[in-house]
Amino acid sequence: MTKNEDIQKKIVEFQVLEANLKILQDRTENLNEKMEEFQSTRMAIEELKETKPNEALIPLGSGIFVTGNVEKSENLIVDIGSGIVLKNSREKVIEIIENKIKELEKDIKNVTEQSMSIILRLEKIREEVEKTQK
């Protein structure tokens, strides 16, 4: 393989790795947003234990809310996917949320490790290309 072919191959690999890194960075951002949402939800549920709000905003969808009274907050309705909902105690819902947060933390750690691996490979390619151009 000639010097130019080798450089071209490294440039293509560099570009592919940069694209993969961007995908991983977007995934990390998405995971962090989900994490923040779960943490906010957990805090709101924990506040329900301490306070008995008379009035609450109830989301109807598309940013539309209606005010309503919260009469009972011991049990919450949880969407488990595919249009299926279950009634669970506050404590069980908090446990579910904490498990999801742990899963997200593992995913974030995994994506971060993949990103670091790509960054290291990008640096190595950059050094190799610079070395061959001297």
N, C-alpha and C positions, 0 to 999 in steps of 0.2 A: 504494500500500500504506500502510495506516495505521501509526501508531507502535506500537500494540499488536500488530498482525499481524507487524510486523517483529521485535519482541521475541520473540513466540512462535516465529517461524521460527528465530531465533538460539538460543533455548532448546532447541528440538528438535535443531538441528545440534550444539549443545554436548553434549547427552545421547548422541547417536550417536557423536560423537568420543570421549567418555569411555568408552563401551562398546568401541570399537575400540582405545583405548589399553590398556584392561584385557586384551584379547585379546593385544595385542603384549607386554605385561608378562609374561603367562603364558607366551607363546612364548619370551621371553628367558630366563625361569627354567628352562624345559624344555631349551633349548639349552645353558645353563650346566651343568645337571646332566649332560647327555650329554658335554660337554667334560670335566668332572671325571672321569667314568667312563673315557673314552678315555685321559686322562692317567694315571690310576691303572693302567690296563691296560698302557700303554706302560712305566711304571716297573717293573711286575711282570715283564714280559718281559725288560727290560734286566737286572733282578736275576738272572734265570735264567742269563744269560751269565756272571755273576760267581760264583754259588754253585751247588752241585749239591745241592738239597734231597733228603734221603732220603725224607721223608714230606710229603704235601701233602693239603689238603682238596679233594675233587673234588665239585663241585655236582651233585646229582641233580635239582634243581628244587624249587620251593616252599620254599626255605630249608633243604632237607635236604642233608647232606653225608656223604661217606664218606671215610675216610683211605685213601690209596694211595701207592705208591712211584712216584717220577718217575725212570724209567730213562733216557729220552732226551728232551732238550728242544731239540734242534737244529731240529726241524720241529714246527710247530704246525698244528692244524686250525682253519680259519677258516670261519665261517658267512657265505656270500655272499648269502643270501636264498633264499626259496622252498624251504627245506629242503635246499639244496645246500651242501656243505662241500668245501673244498679244502685240501690239505696244502701249506704254505709254510714257507720258512725263517724263523727269528726275524727276520732282517734285513728280509725282504720283508714280514712282518707289521707290523713297526715302521714301515716305509714306508707301508703301507696305513693304519695308524692315524694317522700324521702327516698324510697327505692328508685323512683325515676331519676331523682337528682343524682344518686349514686351511679346509675347507669350512664347518665350524661357525663359525670366526672370521668368515668372510665373511657368513654368515647373521646372526650376532649384530650385526655392524656394520650390515647392512642394516636389521634390525629396530630397532636403536637410532636410526638416521637417521629411519625412519618415525615412531618414537615422538616424537622431537624435533620433527618437522614437525607432528605432532598437538598437542603441548604448545604450540607457538608459535601455532597456530590457536586453541586454547582460550583462551590469554591475550588474543588479539586480540578474540575474541568477548566475553570478559568485559569488556574495556575498552569495547567498543562498547555493550554493554548498560548498563554503568554510566554512560556518557556520555549515552545517551538518557533515562535516569531522572533526570538532574539538571535 
